[in-house]
């Protein structure tokens, strides 16, 4: 029988070939809508709303697909590791991202949030602010966004299309998130 979870529990679940982590935000015992999706739940078959540590998105999961994270250290890597991963994922300077976000191509790709703003462009603006800060000025929200960016860039790089990538939505989307894959190819760093 699957475990029962409570609000605040740290959990993990399978995604693709890997695993991700998050925090239970709510137990749902009746059908409802969450972030535009219908969730079917009852007292006997509840769903758990979980906020993804990497993306910040909330999704619904059945208990059988979740397991508790027993080692909290897995969830809170040292700040130095987060900064190192972020620095490796971002290969554009703040000024380059700022210029890119002004282009028509930047406006042409990505999912929109409920207010109609493109999520990648919103992220790009946060990345610019982070890059312009001194390390000593980073706040908890900055580290959280850095983790989100690293997760997005790694997932997106793994979906590289075949052929010339120069004028593709794939590249444009990555650039909204501070990574120009053409720069990575030149430097021999792109994931194939």
Secondary structure, 3 states (H helix, E strand, C coil): CCCCCCCCCEEEEEECCEEEEEEEEEEECCCEEECCEEECCCCCCCEEEEEECCCCCEEEEEHHHCEECCCHHHCCCCHHHHHHHHHHHCCCCHHHHHHHHCCHHHHCCCCECCCCCEHHHHHHHHHHHHHCCCHHHCCHHHHHHHHHHHHHHHHHHCCCCCCCCCCCHHHHHHHHCCCCHHHHHHCCCCCC
